[in-house]
Amino acid sequence: ESSDRESAILLMQKNNPKFILRNYLLYECIQEVEAGHTEMLSHLLEALQHPYEMRYPELCIKRPEKYNLVPGCSMLSCSS
């Protein structure tokens, strides 16, 4: 039974991406690029090209609270 659980965990880790692009990351990136800094953009592009690898752990954190009330980062419309 424990080997089945271990196999399931390994399978999930292999098939679930480590990086998922979040709106607050795009918001931060746009601000950085507008200020003339492109390092975050480069990191996001690389993370998107390799989502199953943990290349930039700082991009994989929960949304910081400072973005809780920022339109586009936390308040999205589902209308089409």
N, C-alpha and C positions, 0 to 999 in steps of 0.2 A: 504494500500500500504506500509506503513512504517513497519508493522509487517512482511510482506513478506521479506522485505529487512533485517530486523533483524534476521529472521529465516535463511535466506541465509548466512548471516555472521556467525552465530553460527554454521551452518552446515559446512561451509568452515573451521572454526577454529578447529572443531572437527576432520575433515578428512584430513587436510593438516598438514604434519609433521612440527614441530617447528625446528627440527634439520635435516640438510642435510649435509652429509659428503662432504667436499670440498678438492680439491687437495692440497691447501696450508696448510690445517690442517694436512694432512698426511705428508707433507714435514716437517713441524715443529715437528710433533710427532717423525718421524724417527730421526731427529737431537737430540731431547731430549733423546730418548732411547739410541742412540749411545754414548751420554755423561753420560749414567748411570742413567738417571732420568725417572721414569715410571709413574709419576702422570698424565701427559697429556694422556698417553695411557689408563690409567684407566678411565679417564673422557670420552674419545672418545668411549671406549667400552660401558660404561654405557649409554651415549647419544644415541648410536646406538641401544641399547636394549630398549630404551624408547623414540623414536623419536617424539612422540606426547606430550611430557612433556618438559617444559623449565627448565632443570636441570642445565645447564651451559650456561648462556647467552653470556659469552665471546667466546663461540664456534659458535655463530650464527650471527656474525657480517659480514659485507661485507669484501671481500678480501682486506687486507691492501695494499697500493700502493707499498710497498717495494717488493711485489711479482709480480708486473706487468711484469717484464722482466725475471723472473726466469723460465727456462724451466721446464715443468711439472706442474707448478702452474698457468700459464696463456697462454702458447703457447702449444696447444695440436694438435696432428695430428688426422685427422678423417679417415686415411687410415686403411684398415683392412688386 
